[in-house]
Amino acid sequence: MKKQYDVVVVGAGNGGLAAGGITAKNGLSTLVLERHNIPGGSATSFRRGRFEFETSLHELAEIGPNPFEGTVRQLFDELGASDIDWCFEENAFRVVLPGEDGFDAVLPTGQEAFIREMERQVPGCEESVRAVFQLGQHAMEALEYLGQGNPDMEVLASKYADFMRMAAYSTKEVLDALEMPKKAQDILVTYWCYLGAPADQLDFLYYVLMLILYVELRPAMPSMRSHEMSLALEKAILEHGGEVWYNSEVEKILVRDGKAYGVVVDGREIHADHIICNSHMSNALSSMIDSKEIPEGMLKLANARDLALSFVTVYLGMNRSCEELGIRDYSNFIIPCADSREQYERCCSIEDSKYAIMNCLNTVIPDSSPEGTCTLFFTTMYYGDVWKDVKPEEYKKLKIKIAGEVIGNCEKALGIDLKPYIEEVVIAAPPTFARYLKTPRGTPYGYQFDMWDSMMMRTMNVAAEEPIKGLRFCGACGERGDGYSSAYISGMNTGLRTVQDAKEGN
Ligand SMILES: Cc1cc2nc3c(=O)[nH]c(=O)nc-3n(C[C@H](O)[C@H](O)[C@H](O)COP(=O)(O)OP(=O)(O)OC[C@H]3O[C@@H](n4cnc5c(N)ncnc54)[C@H](O)[C@@H]3O)c2cc1C
């Protein structure tokens, strides 16, 4: 058994698997260490009774049906992990605000169809919605230019001026400036929860890129749940000569004189020139790295950030098909109020009725459960430390109460009956995610985005995020924040920076 590697990756979540795949493929001896007995972190599945449930994936943004390849599909192809059966949604989302002043809008994919439906829902909004997509297109072109390397600041400032401005304004500020009617804004920002910050706290650039990618490339999912992607990446690492060890929790990241040189696992030291950490950055800073070796600026930055949201998720196995239950759409966003700031604030307490998403996989993959059945996946969000005062004896009752409310709200909003047809039920809460993912407060989203700490700011400051030589972070704590695509891409970028360092002998 080797004790010296070029690269050790701590954690086999989406970020760690992508990073390990890239370093192994580029000829670096790579060891991935994972505390569980399976790869994927959030990206996996589990069985109850006759159902196999997707654990976390609602939808992936950057796959794209052939021949329109998104970045994530390109990454999988490049690693030789392309043997995945991708399925695509027809619609972007359905959003329902119950009540007299409410709305029920199903937004299709495809820019023109999306804009037409927005105009039908909110007459007079077409011009502003079209302008949003034009800005998104402009941002994609600017990013392509940046991706070519060595950008000329004058070209950026002249040809891509709007792009440079976008990162400095919130989604709400831009939509207001485009004079988009409020109702159209409320519908358009439905996806805000995927990035974890409401429209007035979320930079427009990141939101518009996500929106355009979902609408243009269509939301995707693998036919065998996200576990299929995790297994494909694990296989790619092994085929490129890397190693993946399971049941191997890293206790320490070894740092001496400002340089990381290894890890401790099962009480043994394993040395490496480069460490890529897919465990939450707060874990590394609070317990894995000797505090004397942590630069002050790194601690200050981490402390200035808020931990991102966590979820309560409810997985239902139903003894009726989706047609029998009257469910047509895959992604159903049920919102308790129109404004994303108010929706966010409701998620800062346990009691308030919240934003919930109901997904039905069978609407996209009909045979994803036995004939005559379907699975449903409900998600609702929590911010801050609101679960800390829940007493152990109250925990189970509280989870059941929340699940009952979430299901009841969806039944009411969609006008369907679900409770009589439940065959299996599983409820996961922030403590479940904390235990499984080993993230503080159970967040799967890293640190929360803010206007001072947006995707663009993080990307431009990558070097400042890596002040310990030989140590990098990837996944939800990486520069692109939460989400499958972001974690994969941050893993890929971290892997590529590591390969470059190794080539230059750093
Ligand atoms: C319910 C839910 C729904 C979601 N829905 C979506 C969605 O629809 N679309 C989307 O894009 N994103 C979604 N996400 C978010 C997405 O899953 C995450 O942001 C992303 O997967 C995070 O990836 P990561 O690389 O940070 O790794 P994680 O998933 O956090 O995995 C980290 C891995 O590291 C391991 N680890 C930690 N510490 C150690 C250690 N010391 N030693 C060894 N191993 C260690 C853990 O066991 C874990 O396997 C959802 C998440 C959840 C939970």
The ligand as an SDF file (V2000), in Angstrom:
LIG
                    3D

 53 58  0  0  0  0  0  0  0  0999 V2000
  -32.2740   17.2070   -0.6090 C   0  0  0  0  0  0  0  0  0  0  0  0
  -31.3340   17.8620   -1.5440 C   0  0  0  0  0  0  0  0  0  0  0  0
  -31.7890   18.3160   -2.7760 C   0  0  0  0  0  0  0  0  0  0  0  0
  -30.9060   18.9020   -3.6900 C   0  0  0  0  0  0  0  0  0  0  0  0
  -31.3450   19.2360   -4.9460 N   0  0  0  0  0  0  0  0  0  0  0  0
  -30.4630   19.6560   -5.8980 C   0  0  0  0  0  0  0  0  0  0  0  0
  -30.8460   19.8330   -7.2640 C   0  0  0  0  0  0  0  0  0  0  0  0
  -31.9500   19.5670   -7.6610 O   0  0  0  0  0  0  0  0  0  0  0  0
  -29.9650   20.3020   -8.1550 N   0  0  0  0  0  0  0  0  0  0  0  0
  -28.7040   20.5860   -7.7950 C   0  0  0  0  0  0  0  0  0  0  0  0
  -27.9280   20.9870   -8.6560 O   0  0  0  0  0  0  0  0  0  0  0  0
  -28.2870   20.4230   -6.5070 N   0  0  0  0  0  0  0  0  0  0  0  0
  -29.1270   19.9480   -5.5510 C   0  0  0  0  0  0  0  0  0  0  0  0
  -28.7140   19.7400   -4.2540 N   0  0  0  0  0  0  0  0  0  0  0  0
  -27.3860   20.2110   -3.8500 C   0  0  0  0  0  0  0  0  0  0  0  0
  -26.2740   19.2970   -4.2800 C   0  0  0  0  0  0  0  0  0  0  0  0
  -26.6050   17.9690   -4.0100 O   0  0  0  0  0  0  0  0  0  0  0  0
  -25.0040   19.6660   -3.5080 C   0  0  0  0  0  0  0  0  0  0  0  0
  -24.7910   21.0660   -3.5160 O   0  0  0  0  0  0  0  0  0  0  0  0
  -23.7830   19.0080   -4.1040 C   0  0  0  0  0  0  0  0  0  0  0  0
  -24.0270   17.6410   -4.3670 O   0  0  0  0  0  0  0  0  0  0  0  0
  -22.6410   19.1590   -3.1170 C   0  0  0  0  0  0  0  0  0  0  0  0
  -21.5690   18.4080   -3.5510 O   0  0  0  0  0  0  0  0  0  0  0  0
  -20.2090   18.3760   -2.7740 P   0  0  0  0  0  0  0  0  0  0  0  0
  -19.1560   18.0740   -3.7690 O   0  0  0  0  0  0  0  0  0  0  0  0
  -20.0390   19.6180   -1.9690 O   0  0  0  0  0  0  0  0  0  0  0  0
  -20.2490   17.0960   -1.8480 O   0  0  0  0  0  0  0  0  0  0  0  0
  -21.1700   16.4870   -0.6930 P   0  0  0  0  0  0  0  0  0  0  0  0
  -22.4120   15.9490   -1.2910 O   0  0  0  0  0  0  0  0  0  0  0  0
  -21.2620   17.3810    0.4970 O   0  0  0  0  0  0  0  0  0  0  0  0
  -20.2440   15.2640   -0.3250 O   0  0  0  0  0  0  0  0  0  0  0  0
  -19.0720   15.3770    0.4480 C   0  0  0  0  0  0  0  0  0  0  0  0
  -18.5440   13.9850    0.6910 C   0  0  0  0  0  0  0  0  0  0  0  0
  -17.3900   14.0780    1.5250 O   0  0  0  0  0  0  0  0  0  0  0  0
  -17.4570   13.0720    2.5070 C   0  0  0  0  0  0  0  0  0  0  0  0
  -16.6540   13.5360    3.6450 N   0  0  0  0  0  0  0  0  0  0  0  0
  -16.8710   14.6160    4.4340 C   0  0  0  0  0  0  0  0  0  0  0  0
  -15.9070   14.7240    5.3580 N   0  0  0  0  0  0  0  0  0  0  0  0
  -15.0560   13.6980    5.1470 C   0  0  0  0  0  0  0  0  0  0  0  0
  -13.8590   13.2720    5.7800 C   0  0  0  0  0  0  0  0  0  0  0  0
  -13.3460   13.9330    6.8280 N   0  0  0  0  0  0  0  0  0  0  0  0
  -13.2230   12.1790    5.3030 N   0  0  0  0  0  0  0  0  0  0  0  0
  -13.7290   11.4750    4.2320 C   0  0  0  0  0  0  0  0  0  0  0  0
  -14.8720   11.8250    3.6250 N   0  0  0  0  0  0  0  0  0  0  0  0
  -15.5200   12.9260    4.0590 C   0  0  0  0  0  0  0  0  0  0  0  0
  -18.9170   12.9210    2.8160 C   0  0  0  0  0  0  0  0  0  0  0  0
  -19.2010   11.6690    3.3930 O   0  0  0  0  0  0  0  0  0  0  0  0
  -19.5260   13.0850    1.4200 C   0  0  0  0  0  0  0  0  0  0  0  0
  -19.5940   11.8480    0.7440 O   0  0  0  0  0  0  0  0  0  0  0  0
  -29.5490   19.1090   -3.3220 C   0  0  0  0  0  0  0  0  0  0  0  0
  -29.0810   18.6390   -2.0820 C   0  0  0  0  0  0  0  0  0  0  0  0
  -29.9500   18.0080   -1.2050 C   0  0  0  0  0  0  0  0  0  0  0  0
  -29.4130   17.4410    0.0890 C   0  0  0  0  0  0  0  0  0  0  0  0
  1  2  1  0
  2  3  1  0
  2 52  2  0
  3  4  2  0
  4  5  1  0
  4 50  1  0
  5  6  2  0
  6  7  1  0
  6 13  1  0
  7  8  2  0
  7  9  1  0
  9 10  1  0
 10 11  2  0
 10 12  1  0
 12 13  2  0
 13 14  1  0
 14 15  1  0
 14 50  1  0
 15 16  1  0
 16 17  1  0
 16 18  1  0
 18 19  1  0
 18 20  1  0
 20 21  1  0
 20 22  1  0
 22 23  1  0
 23 24  1  0
 24 25  2  0
 24 26  1  0
 24 27  1  0
 27 28  1  0
 28 29  2  0
 28 30  1  0
 28 31  1  0
 31 32  1  0
 32 33  1  0
 33 34  1  0
 33 48  1  0
 34 35  1  0
 35 36  1  0
 35 46  1  0
 36 37  1  0
 36 45  1  0
 37 38  2  0
 38 39  1  0
 39 40  1  0
 39 45  2  0
 40 41  1  0
 40 42  2  0
 42 43  1  0
 43 44  2  0
 44 45  1  0
 46 47  1  0
 46 48  1  0
 48 49  1  0
 50 51  2  0
 51 52  1  0
 52 53  1  0
M  END
$$$$
